[in-house]
Amino acid sequence: QVQLVESGGGLVQAGGSLRLSCATSGITFSLNQMGWYRQAPGKQRELAATISSGGSTNYADSVKGRFTISRDNAKNRVYLQMNSLKPEDTAVYFCHTVALWGGREYWGQGTQVTVSS
């Protein structure tokens, strides 16, 4: 059974930092591309960052230079370091991956990030 469990969200003032963590189980983590998505109230879910099995990263323009995605294959975890946070970063952040065979998507339950101005 695949499980993705996010943690690390919270309330922070603009300019502050948070580090999100996603603990995974039930997948061959080192082979999976991992991603962080976010969904603000009344908006569609959007990509924030991805990291490939080889460590290549990709970022949305809105977070580039402020967010850093990383992975620890020994711990089966993926992280999102968020610096210089802005009120527009307020959203529920979701961990995401896709099964290596069959293409099924897996999502965590999400963690709330609220940035006050």
Sine and cosine of phi, psi and omega as CSV:
sin_phi,cos_phi,sin_psi,cos_psi,sin_omega,cos_omega
0.00,0.00,0.81,-0.58,-0.01,-1.00
-0.99,0.15,0.75,-0.66,0.08,-1.00
-0.72,-0.69,0.71,-0.70,0.12,-0.99
-0.83,-0.56,0.85,-0.53,-0.09,-1.00
-0.80,-0.60,0.92,-0.39,0.00,-1.00
-1.00,0.03,0.45,-0.89,0.11,-0.99
-0.44,-0.90,0.24,-0.97,0.10,-1.00
0.97,-0.26,-0.08,1.00,0.03,-1.00
-0.95,0.32,0.12,-0.99,0.02,-1.00
0.26,-0.97,-0.23,-0.97,0.00,-1.00
-0.97,-0.25,0.77,-0.64,-0.03,-1.00
-0.59,-0.80,0.49,-0.87,0.06,-1.00
-0.98,0.19,0.42,-0.91,0.06,-1.00
-0.81,0.58,0.68,-0.73,-0.06,-1.00
1.00,-0.04,-0.20,0.98,-0.02,-1.00
-0.99,0.12,-0.09,-1.00,-0.06,-1.00
-0.74,-0.68,0.47,-0.88,0.15,-0.99
-0.61,-0.79,0.44,-0.90,0.10,-1.00
-0.83,-0.56,0.89,-0.45,0.05,-1.00
-1.00,-0.03,0.53,-0.85,0.03,-1.00
-0.76,-0.65,0.59,-0.81,0.06,-1.00
-0.78,-0.63,0.91,-0.42,0.06,-1.00
-1.00,-0.03,0.75,-0.67,-0.06,-1.00
-0.87,-0.50,0.43,-0.90,0.11,-0.99
-0.47,-0.88,0.41,-0.91,0.05,-1.00
1.00,0.09,0.08,1.00,0.04,-1.00
-0.77,-0.63,0.36,-0.93,0.13,-0.99
-0.99,0.11,0.99,0.14,-0.24,-0.97
-0.78,0.63,-0.69,0.72,-0.12,-0.99
-0.90,0.44,-0.33,0.94,-0.03,-1.00
-1.00,-0.10,-0.20,0.98,-0.10,-0.99
-1.00,-0.04,0.69,-0.73,0.27,-0.96
-0.95,0.32,0.66,-0.75,-0.01,-1.00
-0.86,-0.50,0.48,-0.88,0.00,-1.00
-0.59,-0.81,0.37,-0.93,0.17,-0.98
-0.89,-0.45,0.80,-0.61,0.11,-0.99
-0.89,-0.46,0.29,-0.96,0.04,-1.00
-0.61,-0.79,0.45,-0.89,0.01,-1.00
-0.67,-0.75,0.91,-0.42,0.05,-1.00
-1.00,0.05,0.38,-0.92,-0.01,-1.00
-0.82,0.57,0.78,-0.63,0.05,-1.00
0.97,0.23,0.11,0.99,-0.02,-1.00
-0.85,-0.53,0.27,-0.96,0.04,-1.00
-0.97,0.23,0.44,-0.90,0.09,-1.00
-0.91,0.40,0.67,-0.74,-0.04,-1.00
-0.72,-0.70,0.43,-0.90,0.03,-1.00
-0.95,0.31,0.69,-0.72,0.14,-0.99
-0.97,-0.24,-0.76,0.64,-0.05,-1.00
-0.31,-0.95,0.47,-0.88,0.11,-0.99
-0.72,-0.69,0.39,-0.92,0.10,-1.00
-0.65,-0.76,0.77,-0.64,-0.03,-1.00
-0.99,0.17,0.12,-0.99,0.05,-1.00
-0.88,0.47,-0.47,0.88,0.00,-1.00
-1.00,0.01,-0.04,1.00,0.05,-1.00
0.99,-0.13,0.05,1.00,0.07,-1.00
-0.95,0.31,0.66,-0.75,-0.08,-1.00
-0.89,-0.45,0.41,-0.91,0.03,-1.00
-0.59,-0.81,0.67,-0.74,-0.07,-1.00
-0.76,-0.65,0.55,-0.84,0.20,-0.98
-0.91,0.40,0.54,-0.84,-0.01,-1.00
-0.84,0.54,-0.54,0.84,-0.08,-1.00
-0.93,0.36,-0.32,0.95,-0.03,-1.00
-0.89,-0.46,-0.11,0.99,-0.07,-1.00
-0.86,0.51,0.73,-0.68,-0.01,-1.00
1.00,0.03,-0.21,0.98,0.00,-1.00
-0.89,-0.45,-0.55,0.84,-0.03,-1.00
-0.96,-0.30,0.53,-0.85,0.07,-1.00
-0.72,-0.70,0.83,-0.55,0.08,-1.00
-0.99,-0.12,0.62,-0.78,0.02,-1.00
-0.52,-0.85,0.22,-0.98,-0.01,-1.00
-0.63,-0.78,0.48,-0.88,0.07,-1.00
-0.82,-0.57,0.99,-0.16,-0.07,-1.00
-0.92,0.38,-0.44,0.90,0.03,-1.00
-0.94,0.35,-0.49,0.87,-0.03,-1.00
-0.97,-0.23,-0.04,1.00,-0.04,-1.00
0.83,0.55,0.68,0.74,-0.03,-1.00
-0.78,-0.62,0.51,-0.86,0.13,-0.99
-0.83,-0.56,0.56,-0.83,-0.10,-0.99
-0.81,-0.58,0.39,-0.92,0.15,-0.99
-0.71,-0.71,0.95,-0.30,0.07,-1.00
-1.00,0.05,0.85,-0.53,-0.06,-1.00
-0.88,-0.47,0.90,-0.44,0.00,-1.00
-0.90,-0.43,0.27,-0.96,0.03,-1.00
0.75,0.66,0.75,0.67,-0.08,-1.00
-0.91,0.42,0.56,-0.83,-0.02,-1.00
-0.86,-0.51,0.40,-0.92,0.05,-1.00
-0.82,0.58,-0.54,0.84,0.00,-1.00
-0.95,0.31,-0.10,0.99,0.13,-0.99
-0.99,0.12,-0.11,0.99,0.02,-1.00
-0.87,0.50,0.83,-0.56,-0.07,-1.00
-0.05,-1.00,0.17,-0.99,0.25,-0.97
-1.00,0.00,0.78,-0.63,-0.04,-1.00
-0.97,-0.24,0.75,-0.66,-0.08,-1.00
-0.88,-0.48,0.66,-0.75,0.15,-0.99
-1.00,0.07,0.57,-0.82,-0.12,-0.99
-0.56,-0.83,0.58,-0.81,0.20,-0.98
-0.46,-0.89,0.18,-0.98,0.00,-1.00
-0.81,-0.59,0.69,-0.72,0.02,-1.00
-0.86,0.52,0.61,-0.79,-0.01,-1.00
-0.91,0.41,-0.51,0.86,0.04,-1.00
-0.84,-0.54,0.79,-0.61,0.07,-1.00
0.99,-0.15,-0.38,0.93,0.10,-1.00
0.98,0.20,0.20,0.98,0.01,-1.00
-0.92,0.40,0.66,-0.75,0.03,-1.00
-1.00,-0.07,0.57,-0.82,0.07,-1.00
-0.81,-0.58,0.66,-0.75,-0.01,-1.00
-0.78,-0.63,0.54,-0.84,0.20,-0.98
-0.99,0.17,-0.02,-1.00,-0.05,-1.00
-0.99,0.13,-0.24,0.97,0.03,-1.00
1.00,-0.09,0.47,-0.88,0.08,-1.00
-0.71,-0.70,0.71,-0.70,-0.09,-1.00
-0.99,0.14,0.75,-0.66,0.14,-0.99
-0.87,-0.50,0.84,-0.54,0.02,-1.00
-0.83,-0.55,0.82,-0.57,-0.01,-1.00
-0.92,-0.40,0.88,-0.47,-0.02,-1.00
-1.00,-0.06,0.52,-0.85,-0.02,-1.00
-1.00,-0.01,0.00,0.00,0.00,0.00
